[in-house]
Amino acid sequence: MIDLGFTAFFLLLLAAGFKRPFVWVLLYLYVDIVQPQVISWGILSHIPVSLIAFGAAFLGWLLMDDKRDARFTMRQGLLLALLLYCGYTTLTAAYPLDAPEKWSWVWKALLFAIFLPLTLRTRLRLEAVALVMVLAASALIIDGGLKTAAGGGGYGSLRIFVDSNSGLFEGSIISAVAIAIIPIVVWLARYGTIFPSDWRVWTFAAALIFACALIPVGTQARTGLVCLAILCMLYLRTAKHRFLIAGVMAAGLVVAVPFLPKAFMDRMGTIQNHQSDQSAGTRLAMWKWTWQYAKDHPMGGGFYAYQSAVVKYETVVAQTVGSTTTVTTGEVEEQGRAYHSSYFEMLGEQGFPGLGLWLLLQLTGLLQMELIRRRWRKRTGPDEAWVAPMAVSLQLGQVVYLIGSGFVGIAFQPFVLMLIGLQCGLWSYIKRIEQPLTSRTARPRAETGAPSRLRGFGEVPVPAPVP
């Protein structure tokens, strides 16, 4: 039944795209986030679902969609440069037999992030992408949240749909993504037009945010806890009632702590005492090794370069019984461990040039969203009030990702690259509607951000009066 449901939904969206080609873009978002071909064990698991959706999205835009407002932005140029550089390091990789395996999905994720902004020419499309990203991720988050609330979970043992440790099914990754989408959930509940704001929308949004907060508990991923704490502090930056919100957050924390599992509290305690945790010791040792590797290989070693790593580190465990404390030290040697950080992942695999491109891509995104927020924060018109909050939500989501990526290797995570593509689309859309009136003479009002009669994703513009 699960397989039939996934297959029917996929075919339904595929058919709908023949009437509205933009639906194929949304279909690819859904396929790449939920991965029904992985969850399914029947029809979908035997056909190239992702490739079909990707090809339909691109060809639909190329052959059937309106491309008059498509613009290539500076950040898309950075993505293209990163794509080409990753192709180069794959050809010169230290492990030429293994590197193509990661390249097989990295190029597709980068190319789609370059392509996505070209399709986002209206507010409706921007909102639709944000909505599908949230709802697709929520399929995994709600599943994990329900199991956590029922008493399940544990480090490496929370099973979300399938027993997998890759992509969004991995504990630390889904924890970071779950916290990152909270600002977007709030924006959709407040400013969404596809599902207009009412008590039903806010009820679902509140329940989804609660499920997002439960994911770090169920996965026992310290990454999620750090991301949640950072997000709470960032929200106070733009909140009108800061002291009230801070008080509510503190009260919620006090109430929640007694109900948290002991295993979760013990694992969170290793954030301060990292020497007693082998996982934390591995991270620090790998980061030292990667820095030395990058100095010896400044252009990077390509994908899976970490397989040549051999690291040694000491663990220190203190046990107190009564008034006596016993300290036990030990040495651990490991080979071929992952980077446990997106920053060191980029440094080890793509070298200093790749890390520089990646950091520039992230920093320019933060800057662009901040510029939009400052220029539009005082605009309160019905067609303007949504802009600054959307920029803030995308900015907060990216900050959470940058914090979380310091502890897990998700430099090329497709969901995050989609978020970057959405930022590029918003930036391009805002730049277009901010053009001087003289440069828009005789252009339809719908293309300048003015209200239009919308029929699905095919806009019927209202002609502008002759100046």
RODO-2510 file (C-alpha; in nm, 4 decimals, decimal comma):
residues 467
     n   res          X          Y          Z
     1     m     0,0000     0,0000     0,0000
     2     i     0,2861     0,2381     0,0752
     3     d     0,4416     0,1613    -0,2625
     4     l     0,1119     0,2131    -0,4454
     5     g     0,0546     0,5426    -0,2635
     6     f     0,4003     0,6790    -0,3509
     7     t     0,3669     0,5641    -0,7110
     8     a     0,0214     0,7183    -0,7559
     9     f     0,1381     1,0503    -0,6076
    10     f     0,4444     1,0582    -0,8324
    11     l     0,2390     0,9856    -1,1455
    12     l    -0,0214     1,2460    -1,0439
    13     l     0,2384     1,5226    -1,0183
    14     l     0,4043     1,4033    -1,3373
    15     a     0,0727     1,4301    -1,5229
    16     a    -0,0083     1,7705    -1,3714
    17     g     0,3178     1,9055    -1,5117
    18     f     0,1889     1,8777    -1,8672
    19     k    -0,0633     2,1499    -1,7849
    20     r     0,1627     2,3542    -1,5538
    21     p     0,5335     2,2753    -1,6223
    22     f     0,6420     2,4387    -1,2970
    23     v     0,4817     2,1463    -1,1121
    24     w     0,7725     1,9347    -1,2379
    25     v     1,0112     2,1616    -1,0457
    26     l     0,8069     2,0945    -0,7325
    27     l     0,8054     1,7235    -0,8160
    28     y     1,1840     1,7156    -0,8181
    29     l     1,1962     1,8944    -0,4818
    30     y     0,9633     1,6316    -0,3369
    31     v     1,1547     1,3366    -0,4871
    32     d     1,4954     1,4625    -0,3757
    33     i     1,3854     1,5358    -0,0182
    34     v     1,1467     1,2493     0,0632
    35     q     1,3236     0,9975    -0,1652
    36     p     1,0187     0,7751    -0,2261
    37     q     1,2355     0,5466    -0,4377
    38     v     1,4345     0,4647    -0,1209
    39     i     1,1316     0,4173     0,1028
    40     s     0,9511     0,2095    -0,1579
    41     w     1,0459    -0,1498    -0,2352
    42     g     0,8280    -0,1969    -0,5419
    43     i     0,7818    -0,0040    -0,8654
    44     l     0,9577     0,3206    -0,7729
    45     s     1,2658     0,1415    -0,6448
    46     h     1,3287    -0,0011    -0,9920
    47     i     1,3011     0,3144    -1,2025
    48     p     1,5219     0,6314    -1,2070
    49     v     1,2643     0,8499    -1,0321
    50     s     1,5039     1,1331    -0,9499
    51     l     1,6434     1,1478    -1,3040
    52     i     1,2922     1,1507    -1,4537
    53     a     1,1842     1,4376    -1,2280
    54     f     1,5070     1,6290    -1,2956
    55     g     1,4741     1,5896    -1,6721
    56     a     1,1053     1,6864    -1,6671
    57     a     1,1753     2,0002    -1,4614
    58     f     1,4529     2,1197    -1,6916
    59     l     1,2880     2,0329    -2,0228
    60     g     0,9526     2,1703    -1,9048
    61     w     1,1116     2,5072    -1,8307
    62     l     1,3191     2,5043    -2,1494
    63     l     1,0388     2,4120    -2,3881
    64     m     0,7142     2,5263    -2,2253
    65     d     0,7743     2,7961    -1,9636
    66     d     0,8006     3,1742    -1,9871
    67     k     1,1661     3,2763    -1,9654
    68     r     1,1401     3,6543    -2,0105
    69     d     1,2224     3,7271    -1,6447
    70     a     1,4918     3,4611    -1,6035
    71     r     1,8163     3,6118    -1,4771
    72     f     2,1548     3,4641    -1,3951
    73     t     2,2767     3,6063    -1,0651
    74     m     2,6223     3,6367    -0,9166
    75     r     2,5603     3,3555    -0,6668
    76     q     2,4513     3,1252    -0,9464
    77     g     2,7888     3,2032    -1,1006
    78     l     2,9550     3,0953    -0,7760
    79     l     2,7565     2,7711    -0,7828
    80     l     2,8650     2,7120    -1,1420
    81     a     3,2299     2,7774    -1,0542
    82     l     3,2017     2,5353    -0,7609
    83     l     3,0428     2,2756    -0,9888
    84     l     3,3260     2,3022    -1,2407
    85     y     3,5910     2,2921    -0,9700
    86     c     3,4368     1,9814    -0,8127
    87     g     3,4439     1,8213    -1,1561
    88     y     3,8157     1,9002    -1,1783
    89     t     3,8957     1,7561    -0,8345
    90     t     3,6957     1,4432    -0,9240
    91     l     3,9168     1,3893    -1,2302
    92     t     4,2311     1,4342    -1,0161
    93     a     4,0969     1,2646    -0,7016
    94     a     4,3211     1,0686    -0,4685
    95     y     4,0667     0,7851    -0,4898
    96     p     3,9611     0,7856    -0,8580
    97     l     3,7477     0,4723    -0,8242
    98     d     3,5441     0,6034    -0,5300
    99     a     3,5140     0,9757    -0,6101
   100     p     3,2644     0,9342    -0,9008
   101     e     3,0108     0,7818    -0,6590
   102     k     2,9730     1,1095    -0,4654
   103     w     3,0094     1,3174    -0,7803
   104     s     2,7075     1,1332    -0,9281
   105     w     2,4714     1,3213    -0,6921
   106     v     2,6750     1,6325    -0,6112
   107     w     2,6694     1,7595    -0,9698
   108     k     2,2946     1,7135    -0,9876
   109     a     2,2356     1,8991    -0,6591
   110     l     2,4574     2,1897    -0,7670
   111     l     2,3069     2,2070    -1,1163
   112     f     1,9523     2,2124    -0,9796
   113     a     2,0455     2,4929    -0,7376
   114     i     2,1739     2,6894    -1,0392
   115     f     1,8597     2,6131    -1,2388
   116     l     1,5948     2,6708    -0,9685
   117     p     1,6164     3,0547    -0,9516
   118     l     1,5514     3,0778    -1,3267
   119     t     1,2011     2,9409    -1,2692
   120     l     1,1100     3,1630    -0,9711
   121     r     0,9620     3,4673    -1,1464
   122     t     0,6569     3,5289    -0,9215
   123     r     0,5716     3,5406    -0,5545
   124     l     0,3473     3,2376    -0,6006
   125     r     0,6365     3,0283    -0,7247
   126     l     0,8668     3,1425    -0,4450
   127     e     0,6034     3,0456    -0,1913
   128     a     0,5309     2,7133    -0,3634
   129     v     0,8967     2,6100    -0,3470
   130     a     0,9203     2,7047     0,0213
   131     l     0,5966     2,5171     0,0933
   132     v     0,6974     2,1971    -0,0875
   133     m     1,0405     2,1980     0,0784
   134     v     0,8788     2,2292     0,4220
   135     l     0,6050     1,9718     0,3613
   136     a     0,8465     1,7226     0,2052
   137     a     1,0869     1,7542     0,4988
   138     s     0,7936     1,7373     0,7410
   139     a     0,7082     1,3885     0,6123
   140     l     1,0342     1,2701     0,7687
   141     i     1,0185     1,5033     1,0685
   142     i     0,6643     1,4087     1,1706
   143     d     0,7522     1,0399     1,1441
   144     g     1,0543     1,0884     1,3692
   145     g     0,8662     1,3184     1,6065
   146     l     0,5831     1,0705     1,6588
   147     k     0,8263     0,7886     1,7345
   148     t     1,0187     1,0107     1,9757
   149     a     0,6986     1,1166     2,1544
   150     a     0,6058     0,7488     2,1868
   151     g     0,9329     0,6773     2,3672
   152     g     1,1438     0,5618     2,0760
   153     g     1,4715     0,6933     1,9459
   154     g     1,8306     0,6856     2,0548
   155     y     2,1659     0,7751     1,9038
   156     g     2,1814     0,6078     1,5643
   157     s     1,8652     0,4054     1,6279
   158     l     1,5753     0,6398     1,5394
   159     r     1,4366     0,4786     1,2251
   160     i     1,2667     0,7327     0,9993
   161     f     1,0765     0,5313     0,7376
   162     v     1,3815     0,3202     0,6478
   163     d     1,6931     0,1942     0,8227
   164     s     1,9375     0,4264     0,6476
   165     n     2,2272     0,6427     0,7588
   166     s     2,2534     0,8672     0,4554
   167     g     2,0952     1,1937     0,3458
   168     l     1,8096     1,3284     0,5537
   169     f     1,7629     0,9857     0,7122
   170     e     2,0850     1,0392     0,9131
   171     g     2,0300     1,1689     1,2671
   172     s     2,2580     1,4740     1,2740
   173     i     2,1547     1,5883     0,9266
   174     i     1,7796     1,5659     0,9842
   175     s     1,8276     1,7396     1,3203
   176     a     1,9998     2,0369     1,1586
   177     v     1,7444     2,0570     0,8747
   178     a     1,4495     2,0234     1,1149
   179     i     1,5647     2,3255     1,3136
   180     a     1,6586     2,5218     0,9991
   181     i     1,3065     2,5043     0,8537
   182     i     1,1339     2,6413     1,1653
   183     p     1,1653     3,0065     1,0494
   184     i     1,0229     2,9106     0,7082
   185     v     0,7319     2,7295     0,8752
   186     v     0,6496     3,0456     1,0705
   187     w     0,6696     3,2585     0,7552
   188     l     0,4373     3,0254     0,5622
   189     a     0,1859     3,0228     0,8484
   190     r     0,1837     3,4022     0,8652
   191     y     0,2190     3,5146     0,5034
   192     g     0,1274     3,2113     0,2944
   193     t    -0,1382     3,2477     0,0246
   194     i    -0,1596     2,8876    -0,0968
   195     f    -0,2811     2,7928     0,2513
   196     p    -0,4007     3,1306     0,3875
   197     s    -0,3296     3,1989     0,7517
   198     d    -0,6053     3,0737     0,9841
   199     w    -0,6353     2,8608     1,2973
   200     r    -0,5904     2,5361     1,1027
   201     v    -0,2686     2,6523     0,9428
   202     w    -0,1302     2,7788     1,2746
   203     t    -0,2287     2,4555     1,4499
   204     f    -0,0385     2,2491     1,1959
   205     a     0,2565     2,4916     1,2064
   206     a     0,2767     2,4724     1,5870
   207     a     0,2577     2,0923     1,5819
   208     l     0,5269     2,0764     1,3107
   209     i     0,7571     2,3092     1,5058
   210     f     0,7101     2,0877     1,8110
   211     a     0,8012     1,7835     1,5985
   212     c     1,1099     1,9685     1,4722
   213     a     1,2171     2,0332     1,8315
   214     l     1,1665     1,6646     1,9135
   215     i     1,4016     1,5423     1,6390
   216     p     1,7242     1,6321     1,8286
   217     v     1,5796     1,4451     2,1285
   218     g     1,4911     1,1352     1,9271
   219     t     1,8187     1,1254     1,7372
   220     q     2,0206     1,2374     2,0422
   221     a     2,2212     1,4529     1,8006
   222     r     2,4121     1,7291     1,9754
   223     t     2,4129     1,9179     1,6457
   224     g     2,0371     1,9694     1,6694
   225     l     2,0529     2,0942     2,0272
   226     v     2,3177     2,3528     1,9403
   227     c     2,1180     2,4637     1,6339
   228     l     1,8001     2,5006     1,8407
   229     a     1,9787     2,7128     2,1032
   230     i     2,1293     2,9384     1,8351
   231     l     1,7934     2,9789     1,6614
   232     c     1,6237     3,0837     1,9859
   233     m     1,8869     3,3524     2,0401
   234     l     1,8614     3,4754     1,6807
   235     y     1,4845     3,5085     1,7062
   236     l     1,5309     3,7568     1,9894
   237     r     1,7237     3,9828     1,7508
   238     t     1,4118     4,0892     1,5579
   239     a     1,1397     4,0087     1,8134
   240     k     0,9204     4,2950     1,9362
   241     h     0,8639     4,1480     2,2848
   242     r     1,2098     4,0085     2,3561
   243     f     1,1837     3,9758     2,7324
   244     l     0,8467     3,8038     2,7125
   245     i     0,9662     3,5572     2,4492
   246     a     1,2891     3,4905     2,6405
   247     g     1,0841     3,4211     2,9534
   248     v     0,8572     3,1789     2,7674
   249     m     1,1619     2,9989     2,6224
   250     a     1,3215     2,9682     2,9664
   251     a     0,9972     2,8422     3,1208
   252     g     0,9543     2,5886     2,8403
   253     l     1,3072     2,4608     2,8976
   254     v     1,2504     2,4215     3,2724
   255     v     0,9279     2,2300     3,2117
   256     a     1,0782     2,0072     2,9407
   257     v     1,3984     1,8974     3,1160
   258     p     1,2371     1,6523     3,3640
   259     f     1,0669     1,4714     3,0745
   260     l     1,3800     1,4272     2,8624
   261     p     1,5280     1,0741     2,8477
   262     k     1,8317     1,0115     3,0666
   263     a     2,0282     0,8829     2,7667
   264     f     1,9662     1,2137     2,5922
   265     m     2,0835     1,4176     2,8926
   266     d     2,3955     1,2032     2,9292
   267     r     2,4854     1,2503     2,5638
   268     m     2,4230     1,6249     2,5745
   269     g     2,6557     1,6409     2,8724
   270     t     2,9447     1,5425     2,6465
   271     i     2,9208     1,8847     2,4777
   272     q     3,1069     2,0300     2,7753
   273     n     3,3185     1,7221     2,8513
   274     h     3,4168     1,6275     2,4974
   275     q     3,7272     1,4342     2,6068
   276     s     3,5072     1,1591     2,7503
   277     d     3,3301     1,1075     2,4202
   278     q     3,5012     0,9090     2,1441
   279     s     3,2889     1,0691     1,8734
   280     a     3,4007     1,4179     1,9773
   281     g     3,7603     1,2996     1,9983
   282     t     3,7381     1,1703     1,6431
   283     r     3,6189     1,5083     1,5198
   284     l     3,9050     1,7028     1,6725
   285     a     4,1637     1,4552     1,5489
   286     m     4,0180     1,4530     1,1964
   287     w     4,0134     1,8310     1,1827
   288     k     4,3852     1,8430     1,2711
   289     w     4,4605     1,5787     1,0095
   290     t     4,2570     1,7618     0,7423
   291     w     4,4385     2,0894     0,8041
   292     q     4,7733     1,9191     0,7571
   293     y     4,6434     1,7337     0,4500
   294     a     4,5261     2,0611     0,2942
   295     k     4,8669     2,2186     0,3487
   296     d     5,0224     1,9253     0,1624
   297     h     4,7447     1,9175    -0,1032
   298     p     4,6218     2,2799    -0,1366
   299     m     4,3992     2,1954    -0,4345
   300     g     4,2213     1,9204    -0,2408
   301     g     4,2179     1,5440    -0,2686
   302     g     3,8753     1,5035    -0,4269
   303     f     3,5761     1,3197    -0,2880
   304     y     3,6500     1,0533    -0,0233
   305     a     4,0017     1,1855     0,0369
   306     y     3,9446     1,1184     0,4079
   307     q     3,9955     0,7457     0,3467
   308     s     4,3705     0,7970     0,3768
   309     a     4,3370     0,9450     0,7262
   310     v     4,4958     0,7745     1,0247
   311     v     4,4296     0,9593     1,3505
   312     k     4,5206     0,9003     1,7137
   313     y     4,3714     1,0759     2,0129
   314     e     4,3320     1,0326     2,3863
   315     t     4,0095     0,9928     2,5805
   316     v     3,9723     1,0984     2,9426
   317     v     3,6900     0,9564     3,1543
   318     a     3,6332     1,0689     3,5137
   319     q     3,4173     0,8589     3,7462
   320     t     3,3240     0,9791     4,0939
   321     v     3,2160     0,7373     4,3684
   322     g     3,1554     0,9072     4,7012
   323     s     3,4516     1,1358     4,7642
   324     t     3,6836     0,9481     4,5272
   325     t     3,7280     1,0422     4,1594
   326     t     3,8988     0,7992     3,9254
   327     v     4,0403     0,9324     3,5979
   328     t     4,0978     0,6820     3,3193
   329     t     4,2870     0,7717     3,0025
   330     g     4,3170     0,5744     2,6841
   331     e     4,4502     0,6092     2,3308
   332     v     4,2346     0,5395     2,0277
   333     e     4,3529     0,4974     1,6690
   334     e     4,1100     0,5144     1,3782
   335     q     4,1432     0,5022     1,0018
   336     g     3,9323     0,6523     0,7254
   337     r     3,6868     0,8430     0,9451
   338     a     3,4664     1,1147     0,7927
   339     y     3,5421     1,4848     0,8385
   340     h     3,2487     1,5537     1,0753
   341     s     3,2394     1,9132     0,9508
   342     s     3,1341     2,0770     0,6257
   343     y     3,4172     2,3283     0,6525
   344     f     3,6821     2,0590     0,6796
   345     e     3,4969     1,8482     0,4240
   346     m     3,5409     2,1289     0,1722
   347     l     3,9001     2,1888     0,2793
   348     g     4,0033     1,8252     0,2500
   349     e     3,8133     1,7411    -0,0695
   350     q     3,8194     2,0703    -0,2613
   351     g     4,1196     2,2412    -0,1062
   352     f     4,1542     2,6110    -0,0368
   353     p     3,9960     2,7240    -0,3693
   354     g     3,6853     2,5094    -0,3125
   355     l     3,6517     2,6195     0,0501
   356     g     3,6848     2,9824    -0,0580
   357     l     3,4095     2,9479    -0,3181
   358     w     3,1820     2,7728    -0,0691
   359     l     3,2357     3,0321     0,2039
   360     l     3,1807     3,3175    -0,0425
   361     l     2,8558     3,1521    -0,1528
   362     q     2,7339     3,1350     0,2071
   363     l     2,8426     3,4832     0,3121
   364     t     2,6914     3,6535     0,0078
   365     g     2,3624     3,4795     0,0848
   366     l     2,3586     3,6185     0,4376
   367     l     2,4446     3,9635     0,3032
   368     q     2,1775     3,9628     0,0320
   369     m     1,9038     3,8535     0,2701
   370     e     2,0104     4,1243     0,5153
   371     l     1,9981     4,3887     0,2410
   372     i     1,6446     4,2807     0,1464
   373     r     1,5379     4,2878     0,5119
   374     r     1,6666     4,6407     0,5644
   375     r     1,5147     4,7814     0,2447
   376     w     1,1730     4,6200     0,2908
   377     r     1,1240     4,6001     0,6682
   378     k     0,9142     4,9198     0,6848
   379     r     0,6896     4,8339     0,3902
   380     t     0,3488     4,7260     0,5097
   381     g     0,1446     4,7076     0,1897
   382     p    -0,0462     4,3832     0,1201
   383     d     0,1926     4,2985    -0,1647
   384     e     0,5049     4,4102     0,0238
   385     a     0,4815     4,3008     0,3879
   386     w     0,5868     3,9421     0,3085
   387     v     0,9242     4,0264     0,1555
   388     a     1,1384     4,1223     0,4578
   389     p     1,0076     3,8354     0,6764
   390     m     1,0826     3,5861     0,3993
   391     a     1,4375     3,7167     0,3694
   392     v     1,4754     3,6865     0,7477
   393     s     1,3423     3,3295     0,7499
   394     l     1,5817     3,2221     0,4729
   395     q     1,8674     3,3999     0,6491
   396     l     1,7920     3,2304     0,9819
   397     g     1,7624     2,8930     0,8121
   398     q     2,1036     2,9431     0,6528
   399     v     2,2631     3,0529     0,9818
   400     v     2,1291     2,7401     1,1520
   401     y     2,2734     2,5324     0,8693
   402     l     2,6141     2,7012     0,8982
   403     i     2,6183     2,6296     1,2720
   404     g     2,5088     2,2698     1,2276
   405     s     2,7460     2,2077     0,9393
   406     g     3,0349     2,2724     1,1744
   407     f     2,9676     1,9319     1,3295
   408     v     2,8517     1,7221     1,0330
   409     g     2,9669     1,6951     0,6715
   410     i     2,6748     1,8408     0,4738
   411     a     2,8525     2,0876     0,2455
   412     f     2,6632     1,9555    -0,0584
   413     q     2,3382     1,8556     0,1138
   414     p     2,0715     1,8907    -0,1605
   415     f     1,8135     2,0426     0,0766
   416     v     2,0505     2,3237     0,1703
   417     l     2,1423     2,3858    -0,1934
   418     m     1,7681     2,4165    -0,2644
   419     l     1,7515     2,6769     0,0135
   420     i     2,0352     2,8665    -0,1555
   421     g     1,8507     2,8446    -0,4870
   422     l     1,5408     2,9895    -0,3192
   423     q     1,7511     3,2767    -0,1835
   424     c     1,8848     3,3454    -0,5332
   425     g     1,5305     3,3416    -0,6692
   426     l     1,4092     3,5901    -0,4075
   427     w     1,7057     3,8192    -0,4709
   428     s     1,6474     3,8141    -0,8489
   429     y     1,2734     3,8754    -0,8051
   430     i     1,3291     4,1714    -0,5722
   431     k     1,5934     4,3253    -0,7986
   432     r     1,3498     4,3042    -1,0888
   433     i     1,0546     4,4683    -0,9148
   434     e     1,2801     4,7402    -0,7711
   435     q     1,3854     4,8584    -1,1174
   436     p     1,3037     5,2204    -1,2019
   437     l     0,9670     5,2712    -1,3643
   438     t     1,1271     5,3967    -1,6856
   439     s     1,2911     5,0604    -1,7437
   440     r     0,9532     4,8882    -1,7142
   441     t     0,7538     5,0936    -1,9620
   442     a     0,4789     4,8918    -2,1313
   443     r     0,5657     4,5838    -1,9278
   444     p     0,2665     4,3911    -1,7827
   445     r     0,1935     4,4766    -1,4192
   446     a     0,2182     4,1107    -1,3135
   447     e     0,5859     4,1122    -1,4149
   448     t     0,6639     4,4100    -1,1906
   449     g     0,5257     4,2564    -0,8773
   450     a     0,1800     4,4145    -0,8995
   451     p    -0,1299     4,2031    -0,8366
   452     s    -0,2346     3,9643    -1,1119
   453     r    -0,5078     3,7094    -1,1642
   454     l    -0,3444     3,3749    -1,0902
   455     r    -0,4559     3,0487    -1,2381
   456     g    -0,2435     2,7789    -1,0833
   457     f     0,1124     2,8535    -1,1951
   458     g     0,0125     3,0101    -1,5276
   459     e    -0,0202     3,3829    -1,4601
   460     v    -0,2628     3,5970    -1,6594
   461     p    -0,1168     3,9497    -1,6406
   462     v    -0,3252     4,2635    -1,6068
   463     p    -0,2012     4,5116    -1,8719
   464     a    -0,0466     4,8297    -1,7412
   465     p    -0,1947     5,1682    -1,8344
   466     v    -0,0066     5,3592    -2,1024
   467     p     0,2148     5,6238    -1,9356
***
